[in-house]
């Protein structure tokens, strides 16, 4: 595992093992985590275009559907949703000689794909590469590049593309590749405002624009593509936000009833979490969403040096220091009691450190 210190990028020589895997493979499958975001989607689309240009058979197969505000990326490359009992999708995994997991450093983050990937590896043919930037990676791949100080997986893929161009002598970063990578970097830095946004990140964004990325289009498609249903959910949710523990914690529970009432879907909840940190006193924000099967999905956000990824890890999740999440293996009703008590204790401990 390669984890460089803060402030430097991986060299072409350090990317060479990944490049060797890609160039040796004929059929490559790309995937990212459940409830995909701009970083995972943009990174896999960019790599798919490049690998296709290098003569590889390339498919993108994800565990969950693409959120509506990222569907423009499917104009650049086809993104399929894995269907667990569909023979064609299962065969896609077994046809691959290389699977690349992007923006996920825990094997169960690729959901229902994992058992099939694991079985294909056990047969001895399939190689598995992971490229990610989250904290506390799990050692599940044959080759893992986890640069925990990178702003995004997209930032790492940008460096990989540059190394590939140097290796092959070909110009691989088309305008579509540049726009996909710009979407990855922009979204995972919160439009270039999160703590991991470094001078290098800004220079990288500028280079992507020089190579044809369309910042206006990318921003407009991602942030100005709200549906009437998502706006209704936002309005309903804002009235239910609780600010507790002397203003240190903001808490919101979204039930299936709220989703059905507004006609919205799970991915419509993603835009809401940002509002939970809008009160200056709040140090930890929690968005708890009831799933169709009765369980609950939790998203955590924090301000300052509060490692909410450690809180998420208690429930089998993970993420960044200031942004993390998990799927709780308990009913939403129970989760509201158990998790709230845990968050309160965790926040007191962190604030009093």
Residue pairs with C-beta under 8 A, 6 or more apart in sequence:
1 137
1 139
1 144
1 145
1 146
2 10
2 14
2 145
2 146
2 147
3 146
3 147
3 148
4 10
4 14
4 147
4 149
5 149
6 149
7 149
7 198
7 200
9 159
9 200
10 145
10 147
10 156
10 159
10 163
11 163
12 162
12 163
12 166
12 167
15 145
15 159
15 160
15 163
15 164
16 163
16 167
17 143
18 129
18 131
18 143
18 145
18 160
19 160
19 163
19 164
19 167
21 98
21 127
21 129
21 142
21 143
22 28
22 51
22 54
22 56
22 98
22 100
22 129
22 164
23 54
23 167
24 98
25 56
25 96
25 97
25 98
25 127
26 56
26 57
26 97
27 56
27 57
27 58
27 59
27 95
27 96
27 97
27 98
28 51
28 56
28 57
28 58
28 59
28 96
28 97
28 98
28 99
28 100
29 58
29 59
29 60
29 61
29 92
29 93
29 96
29 98
29 99
29 100
30 44
30 47
30 48
30 58
30 59
30 60
30 61
30 99
30 100
30 102
31 44
31 60
31 61
31 62
31 63
31 82
31 99
31 100
31 101
31 102
31 110
31 113
32 40
32 41
32 43
32 44
32 62
32 101
32 102
32 103
32 104
32 110
33 40
33 63
33 103
33 104
33 109
33 110
33 111
34 63
34 64
34 109
34 110
34 111
35 64
35 266
35 267
35 270
35 297
36 62
36 64
36 66
36 67
36 70
37 67
37 70
37 103
37 187
37 188
37 270
38 70
38 183
38 184
38 186
38 187
38 188
38 222
39 103
39 152
39 153
39 154
39 184
39 185
39 187
39 188
40 102
40 103
40 104
40 153
40 184
41 62
41 66
41 70
41 73
41 79
41 180
41 183
41 184
42 73
42 154
42 180
42 181
42 182
42 183
42 184
42 185
42 187
43 102
43 103
43 131
43 152
43 153
43 154
43 156
43 157
43 180
43 181
43 184
44 60
44 62
44 79
44 100
44 102
45 60
45 73
45 76
45 77
45 79
45 176
45 180
46 154
46 157
46 161
46 177
46 180
46 181
46 184
47 100
47 102
47 157
47 160
48 58
48 59
48 60
48 77
49 76
49 77
49 174
49 176
49 177
49 180
50 161
50 164
50 172
50 173
50 177
51 58
52 58
52 77
53 170
53 172
53 174
54 164
54 168
54 170
54 172
59 78
59 80
59 92
59 96
60 77
60 78
60 79
60 80
61 80
61 81
61 82
61 89
61 92
61 93
61 113
62 79
62 80
62 81
62 82
63 81
63 82
63 110
63 111
63 112
63 113
64 81
64 111
65 81
65 267
66 73
66 74
66 79
66 81
67 267
67 270
68 225
68 227
68 267
69 221
69 222
69 223
69 225
69 226
70 183
70 221
70 222
72 217
72 221
73 79
73 180
73 183
76 176
76 179
76 180
77 176
80 89
80 92
82 89
82 111
82 112
82 113
83 89
84 112
90 116
93 99
93 113
93 116
93 117
93 120
93 126
94 116
94 120
94 126
96 120
96 126
97 125
97 126
97 127
98 126
98 127
98 128
98 129
99 117
99 120
99 126
99 127
99 128
99 129
100 129
100 130
100 131
101 109
101 110
101 128
101 129
101 130
101 131
101 132
101 141
102 130
102 131
102 132
102 153
102 157
103 131
103 132
103 133
103 134
103 153
104 110
104 130
104 132
104 134
105 130
105 132
105 134
105 136
105 137
105 138
105 144
105 146
105 318
106 137
106 138
106 140
106 318
107 114
107 118
107 138
107 140
108 114
108 316
110 117
117 126
117 128
120 126
121 127
121 128
127 142
127 143
128 140
128 141
128 142
128 143
129 141
129 142
129 143
129 144
129 145
130 137
130 140
130 141
130 143
130 144
130 145
130 146
131 144
131 145
131 146
131 153
131 156
131 157
131 160
132 144
132 145
132 146
132 153
132 156
133 146
133 147
133 148
133 149
133 150
133 151
133 152
133 153
133 155
133 156
134 146
134 148
134 309
134 318
134 319
134 320
135 148
135 307
135 309
135 318
135 319
135 320
135 321
136 309
136 313
136 318
137 144
137 146
137 148
145 156
147 156
149 196
150 156
150 196
151 185
151 188
151 189
151 194
151 196
151 197
151 198
151 201
152 184
152 185
152 187
152 188
152 189
152 196
153 184
153 188
154 181
154 182
154 183
154 184
154 185
154 188
155 184
155 185
155 200
155 201
155 204
157 181
157 184
158 181
158 185
158 204
158 207
158 208
161 172
161 173
161 177
161 181
164 172
165 171
165 172
165 173
173 181
173 208
173 211
173 212
174 211
174 212
175 211
175 212
175 213
175 214
176 212
177 211
178 208
178 209
178 211
178 212
178 213
179 208
179 212
179 213
179 214
179 217
179 218
181 208
181 213
182 205
182 208
182 209
182 213
182 214
182 215
182 218
183 218
183 222
185 201
185 204
185 205
185 208
186 192
186 205
186 215
186 218
186 219
186 222
187 222
188 194
189 196
189 197
189 201
190 197
191 219
192 201
192 202
192 205
194 322
194 323
195 321
195 322
196 320
205 213
205 215
209 215
226 234
226 271
227 264
227 268
229 262
229 263
229 264
229 265
229 268
230 264
230 268
230 271
232 262
232 263
232 264
233 254
233 258
233 259
233 262
233 264
233 268
233 269
233 272
234 271
234 272
234 275
236 258
236 261
236 262
237 252
237 254
237 258
237 269
237 272
237 275
238 275
240 252
240 253
240 254
241 250
241 251
241 252
241 275
241 276
242 250
242 251
242 252
243 249
243 250
243 251
243 279
243 281
243 282
244 250
244 251
244 344
245 344
245 347
245 348
246 281
247 279
247 281
247 282
248 281
248 282
248 283
248 284
248 347
248 351
249 282
249 283
249 284
249 285
249 286
249 343
249 344
249 347
250 276
250 277
250 279
250 282
250 284
250 285
250 286
251 276
251 285
251 286
251 288
251 340
251 343
252 272
252 276
252 286
252 287
252 288
253 288
253 289
253 290
253 332
253 336
254 269
254 272
254 287
254 288
254 289
254 290
255 290
255 332
256 290
256 291
256 292
259 265
259 266
259 268
259 290
266 289
266 291
266 297
269 287
269 289
269 299
272 287
273 285
273 287
273 299
273 301
274 301
276 282
276 285
276 286
276 287
276 301
277 285
277 301
277 302
277 303
282 303
283 302
283 303
283 304
283 306
283 347
283 350
283 351
284 300
284 301
284 302
284 303
284 306
284 308
284 343
284 346
284 347
284 350
285 300
285 301
285 302
286 298
286 299
286 300
286 339
286 340
286 343
287 298
287 299
288 296
288 297
288 298
288 332
288 335
288 336
288 339
289 296
289 297
289 298
289 299
290 296
290 332
291 297
291 327
291 332
294 331
294 332
295 327
295 328
295 329
295 330
295 331
295 332
295 335
296 327
296 328
296 330
296 331
296 332
296 335
296 336
296 339
297 325
297 326
297 327
297 328
298 312
298 315
298 317
298 325
298 326
298 327
298 328
298 335
298 339
299 323
299 324
299 325
300 308
300 309
300 311
300 312
300 319
300 323
300 324
300 325
301 308
301 322
301 323
302 308
302 321
302 322
302 323
302 350
303 322
305 321
306 321
306 322
306 347
306 350
306 351
307 321
307 350
308 319
308 321
308 322
308 323
308 324
309 317
309 318
309 319
309 320
309 321
309 324
311 324
311 342
311 343
311 346
312 318
312 319
312 324
312 325
312 326
313 324
313 326
314 342
315 326
315 327
315 328
315 329
315 339
316 326
316 327
316 329
317 324
317 325
317 326
317 327
318 324
318 326
319 325
328 335
328 339
330 338
